[in-house]
Amino acid sequence: MKKVVTILGARPQFVKGAVLSRVIQKHNEVEEIIVHTGQHFDANMSAVFFEEMQIPKPKYNLNINGLNHGAMTGQMLEKIEEILLVEKPDVVVVYGDTNSTLAGTLAAKKLHIKVVHVEAGLRSFNMQMPEEINRILTDRIANLLSCPTEIAVSNLKNEGFDSFDTLIEKHGDIMKDAVEFYSKVSEEKSTIIKDLGLVKNEFVLATIHRQENTDDKEKLTNIFEALEKINVSKKVVLPLHPRTKKMLDEYKLKPNITFIEPVGYFSMLELLKNCALIVTDSGGLQKEAFFNKKFCVIAREETEWKELVDNGYATITGANSEKIETHFQQFLTLSKDFKESLYGDNVGEKIYKSILKLIKK
């Protein structure tokens, strides 16, 4: 039986990986080995998480986290290489743009193992972002580039990828599959709306964690100033990322909004389904907002998901307090049906079929 090793390090990657993992299990044509690098330590990533997501537990957990980029990537590269030498897979699958993504790709390619990059072709065009560096380098040496959108395909072609020995395919966004499948069970698995006493469409979901915002006192102050103003008319609920908490304490900022502990995937889905709209600097949450028919205010200077802005489902405000509040008010009065097909369907099946072709090539 052919073998696939999947490299995962952050919770969003596990959610995306769960989709493909279920497809692999359904067809039962290849064996999948899951490697958890431990990049994003998360107490929610317990045995229960894997049972609820209906995927196998990782065979390997490297527990590498809390390090600077170089040390983290280097240690992952070393450990993943050891695993690949033992497992001898036909293909390595990586997701997104984390240090785990880059380390897995480098380890595989140096051992002449084929690499599939899911979410290929995304660009923020901001080389100050570690994620941008990771995704560019991963794309350049991967064998199969699974693109979520036509814009992602265009980005690769504009960078000359047509002249490389690389397969470029537009499969759609695998997160859409995840939201559609797990939305059916999240109401059973999570009681967060009831526990927090929230009313549907009467609160705003916010997430702020990106380093460019948290490590800049002025930016962080401006963002939370806007959230406090929004909180006057709509309760703002923010799952507090450890890095954001640390910097709020360091800057001695005490915003008057509702902070909650980081939540699991099912609870986040329930918050998304029931909120009025989203304010975030997260990449993945921008799409999940769209999948749940919610408008999104992006507290960044750019986005990898340009089609959301182009079609009026999201807006970029940066850390500008006035812009965040203004666009919040505008979105409250705006009505759209969210019926545009921006991210495809049955994405996991399409990726799986392409992986089989790559193995046989």
N, C-alpha and C positions, 0 to 999 in steps of 0.2 A: 504494500500500500504506500502511495506517495505521502510525503509529509510536509506540512506547513508550520512554520514557527511564527507566532504573532507576538510582536513587541508592544506592550502597553505600559504607560507610566502615570497617566492622569485619569481622573474619573470620566471626563468626556470621552477619552479614548476607549475606556472599558464599555461605555454605553454603545459607541459605534461598533466596537469589536464584538459586542454581544449579538448584533444583527447578523454579521457575517458568520459568527460561530454557530448560530442556530441554523443557518443555511447549510453550513458544512456538515452539521450533525444530521440534518434532514436527508441529504444526498448520500452520506456515508461512503464517499469515494476516496477521501483523503483523511489522514490523521492530523489533528491540530494540536500543537503544543503551545500553551500560553505562558509568556514570560512577563512578570510584573517587575519593573525596575524599581518601584517604590518611590519614584520621583516626587509625586504629590502624596504625602502621607495623609490618609483620611480614615478616621475611625469608622466611618460608614462602610468602608470597604472590608466588611467582615464576611464570614462564610455565608451569612444570611443574604448578603448582596448578590452573591453568585447564584444562590438558589432562586432568588426572586427574579434575576435576570435570565434564568434558565440557560446558564452557560457553565462549562466546567471551571473548577477552580484552577488558578495558575499552578503549573507544575514547578515553576521556579519563582521565588520572590527574592530579589536582590537587595531590597531595603536600602537603596542609595538615595539619600535626600539631604537637604539642608546644607549643601556645599555650593561653592562658587561654580560658575558655568564650566570652566576648564576641568576642575577636579571631578565634578559630577559626570561630565561627558566622558572623561578619560576612564573613570572607574567602571562606568557602564560598558564602554567599549571592551575593556578587558574581560569583564564577567560574561557579557553576551558572546564574545568570541569563544570562551571556554564551553559554553552551552552548545553553540553551533557545531563545534568540533565533536561533541558527544552525540548530538541528535542527528547531524548530517541531513538537514531538511532540503527539499527541492526548491522551496521558495520561502522568503521571509516577508511578512506583511507588516508595514508600519503605517501609522496614522498621524496626520496633522503636522505639527511643527515644534514639538518639544525637544529637549535634549535627548530623551529616550528615542525619538524618531531618528535623529541624526546618528546617534551611537549604534542603533540597530542596523541602519543602512551601511555605515562604514564597516562594521564588523562583518556583515554578510558579503559585501562586495570584495573585500580583501581576501575572502575565502572563496571567491568566484561563485557565490550563491545568488540566484536571481532575487530581485527586490521589487515588491509592489508597493507603491506609495498611494494611499487613499487620501483624498483631499489635495491632490497635486494641482499646481498652477496658480494657487492663491498668492496674491501679492498685495502688500500694503504700500510698497514703494518707500518704506521708512527703514533705512538700514541701521537706525538706532535700536530697533527691536531685535532682541535675540531670536525671536520666532521667525523673523524674515530671513535671517542668515540660515537658520536650520532648514527652512522649507526650500530655499534656493539650492543649497548644497545637496539636499536629499533628491530633489527633482533631477539635478544634473547627472546623478549616477544611478538612479533607479532604472529598472528595465521596463516596468509598466506604470504609466502615470494615469491614475484614475481621477479624472477631473469632475468636479461637481456641477460646473456651469460652463456655458459657452465663453464667458469672459476668461475663465481659467485656461481654457484651450487657447484662446487668443493671446494671453500672456505668454504662454510657452512658445507659440509660433513667432511672436514678436522678438523673443530672445534667441531664436534660431534653432529651436528644438527639432524642427523638421529635418535638419541635417544630421541629427544624432541617431545612433542606433537604439532608438527608444520607441516603445508603443505609447501613443497618446490616445486615450479613449474618454469620451464624455459619458459617464454612467449616471450622473446625478448625485444628489447629496444623501449619503447613507443615514444621516441624522433624521431625515424625513421618515424613513422606514422605522427608526427607533421610536419616534414620537407617536406615530400611528399605531404601532404594536403595543407599546407600554402604556399609552393613554387609557387603554381598555382595562388595565389592572391597577392603575395608580390610585383610583378612588378607593379601592379595597385595601390597598397597602398603606395609605397615608391618611392620617386624621388631622393634618396640620391646620387646615382651614378652621375646623371646629376648635382645635386646641388653642389657637391664637384669637379666636372670636372674630374672625374676619368675615366681611360681607362681600359677596360677589360684586365686582366692578367698583368697589368703594375703597380700594387701596392700590398703591403703586408699588411694584416690585423693583427694587434697585440692587445692583451688584457693582461694587467698585473694588478692584484688586490689582489693576495693571500697574507695573512698577513706575511707568512714566507719570502716573497720577499720584500714587501713594508716596513716592520719594520726593515730591515737589510740594512744599508746604503751601505755596500760593494756589496751585492747582487743586490740591485736596481741600483747602479751605473754601475755594470758590464752588466746587462741586457740592459740598455738604451745605453750603449756604443756600444753594438752589433747592436742595432736597428739603431743607427746613421750611422754605417758602411753600413748596409743593405740599408739604405735610399739613399746612393750615387748611387746605381744602380736601386733600385726599391723604389718608394715612400712608406713610412711607414705611415699607418693611424691607429691611436689608440684612440678608445672611452675611455675617461679618467674617471676612477672610482674615486669617492670622496676621498677614502682613499689614493689612489695613488697620487692624486693631493696634498693632505695635506702633504704627506711625501716628495714629490719632492720639495715643497716649504720649508719644514723644513730643508732638506739637501742642499737647494740652488742649485738644479740641474735644468738645462734648456736645455733638449735634443733638438736637431735640427731634429724633425720629425713633422708630422701633427697630432696635437691633435684635437679631436672633442668632443662634448658633448656626454654623454651616449645616446644610440639610442634604439628605440623600436625594437620589434622582427622582424617586416617586413623589416626594414632597415638593421638589422643585417643579415638577410637572403640574401638580395641583395649584401651586402658587401662580404659575404661568396661565393656567386655564381660567383662574378666578380673578386675576388682577385687572385693573383698568388699562394699564400700559406699563412699559418697562423703561427704566433708565439704567444704562449699563456701559461698561468699558470692555465687556467680554466679547470675544468673537462669536463663539458658539451660541450664546444666548440671543444674539441678534436674529439668527435663523429660527431658533426655537420660538421666539416671539411671533415670527411670521407663520410658522406651522400651527401655532395656537391662535392665530387671527388677532394679534395684538400689535399695535404700533410701538416703535422703539426709538428712544432718544439715545444717540451714541455719544458718550462723553469721551471722545477721542478726536484726533485730528484727521483720521483716515479710517477706512474700513476695507477689509478683504471681500466683503459682500456688497459690492457696488450696486448690483441689481436691485437690492432692497431700497437704496436711496433713489436710484433712477426711476423706480416705479412708485415712489411715494409712500413706502411702508416704514421707512426709517429716515432719520435726519442726523447729520453730523454737527455737533455743537462744540466739540472740544471741552475744555474745562471752564467755559464761559458761563457764569452763573445766570446772566440775563437771557442768553440764548436757550439754556436748558429749560428755564421756567416758561419762556415764550412758546417754545415748541411743545412743551407739555400742554399748555392751554390750547394750542391749535389742534393738537391731536385729539383732545377730548371732544371737540366739535366735528371732527372729520369722520366720514363714513365711507368705508370701502368693503368689498365683498371677499377679498383675499383669495379669489378663484384663479388667479394667474398661476400657471404651472412653471415655476422658476427652477425647480430642483428635481424634476423627474419622478419616476415611480419604480417600485420593485428594484431598488438600487442594489441591494445585497445580492440578489440573484444574478444581476448583470456583472457585478464584480467577480462573483464566484466563477461564472462561465469563462471570464477572461483569464482568471488564475489557472483554470484547467488547461486552457490553450497555451499559456505561457509554460506550464510544466511539460507539456507534450512537444513544445517547439524544439 
